[in-house]
Amino acid sequence: MGIIALIYLAIVVLMIASLWIIFTKAGKPGWACLIPIYNIIILLEIVGKPWWWLLLMLIPLVNIIVLIIVVHGLSVCFGKGAGFTVGLILLGFVFYPMLAFGDATYSAPAKSS
């Protein structure tokens, strides 16, 4: 049981470090990934979505679609495609570190008017 807990802790630390670096690459404070709800607001800013999408994340079933859109927006902002989005959703513990520690650079999403 101790080994499983150690592996789980290692994955949690890896994900926190990955999100910290992703936030930093996007020009946001890295520590923001540690604050619940605020981290989602910052993530929405990174992908160019309005803050009120956070409210959509509170609606069952709608939240799944909104999260897929946000994750795809994150993927696109770092120059990746739909395949990488699927990886972020299904194997996040592999693809978030690839996004953070790889050579992907952030480019802000186009402003829609």
C-alpha positions as a printed Julia matrix, in Angstrom:
113×3 Matrix{Float64}:
   0.0    0.0     0.0
   2.91   2.34    0.68
   4.29   1.97   -2.85
   0.92   2.91   -4.37
   0.77   6.0    -2.16
   4.3    6.93   -3.19
   3.47   6.58   -6.9
   0.31   8.65   -6.41
   2.29  11.36   -4.61
   4.89  11.4    -7.39
   2.16  11.86  -10.02
   0.55  14.68   -8.02
   3.9   16.49   -7.66
   4.59  16.0   -11.39
   1.18  17.44  -12.33
   1.6   20.45  -10.02
   5.06  21.15  -11.45
   3.72  20.77  -14.99
   0.82  23.15  -14.45
   3.14  25.62  -12.71
   5.41  25.7   -15.76
   2.48  25.85  -18.2
   1.08  28.86  -16.33
   4.52  30.48  -16.3
   4.99  29.88  -20.04
   1.65  31.62  -20.6
   2.81  34.68  -18.63
   0.68  33.97  -15.56
   1.94  33.39  -12.02
   2.88  29.76  -11.5
   1.58  29.67   -7.94
  -1.93  30.27   -9.32
  -2.15  26.56  -10.21
  -2.26  25.77   -6.47
  -5.37  27.83   -5.63
  -8.67  26.03   -6.29
 -11.16  27.88   -8.52
  -8.64  30.69   -9.12
  -6.55  28.23  -11.15
  -9.53  27.61  -13.43
 -10.07  31.35  -13.88
  -6.41  31.75  -14.86
  -6.67  28.75  -17.2
  -9.68  30.37  -18.85
  -7.64  33.57  -19.3
  -4.82  31.55  -20.87
  -7.15  30.0   -23.46
  -9.01  33.27  -24.08
 -12.38  32.35  -22.61
 -14.46  34.62  -20.34
 -14.46  34.02  -16.57
 -18.16  33.15  -16.52
 -17.35  29.85  -18.24
 -16.49  28.81  -14.69
 -20.24  28.88  -14.01
 -20.82  26.56  -16.97
 -18.46  24.11  -15.3
 -20.96  23.79  -12.44
 -23.69  22.39  -14.71
 -23.64  18.59  -15.01
 -22.85  17.26  -18.51
 -22.24  20.8   -19.78
 -19.06  20.83  -17.7
 -17.64  17.9   -19.67
 -18.08  19.72  -22.97
 -16.73  22.99  -21.57
 -13.65  21.24  -20.16
 -12.97  19.56  -23.5
 -13.19  22.98  -25.21
 -10.85  24.53  -22.62
  -8.33  21.71  -22.89
  -8.42  21.95  -26.69
  -7.89  25.72  -26.37
  -4.85  25.06  -24.19
  -3.52  22.62  -26.74
  -4.01  25.09  -29.6
  -2.4   27.96  -27.64
   0.73  25.86  -27.36
   0.72  24.95  -31.06
  -0.63  21.44  -30.71
  -3.59  19.81  -32.45
  -6.65  17.71  -31.71
  -4.58  14.55  -31.19
  -2.66  16.25  -28.39
  -5.99  17.34  -26.89
  -7.11  13.72  -26.76
  -3.81  12.89  -25.05
  -4.3   15.66  -22.48
  -7.76  14.33  -21.7
  -7.01  10.6   -21.58
  -3.37  10.54  -20.42
  -2.94  13.87  -18.68
  -0.13  12.63  -16.45
   1.94  12.05  -19.62
   0.84  14.9   -21.89
   0.81  17.81  -19.38
   4.51  17.23  -18.57
   5.22  17.0   -22.33
   3.54  20.39  -22.76
   5.36  21.9   -19.79
   8.86  20.5   -20.18
   8.86  20.25  -23.97
   9.69  22.98  -26.46
   6.09  24.13  -26.93
   5.71  27.89  -26.71
   2.61  29.85  -25.82
   0.88  32.11  -28.27
  -2.16  34.01  -27.05
  -5.46  33.11  -28.69
  -6.95  35.52  -31.21
  -9.33  38.04  -29.7
 -12.87  37.61  -30.96
 -15.1   40.64  -31.11
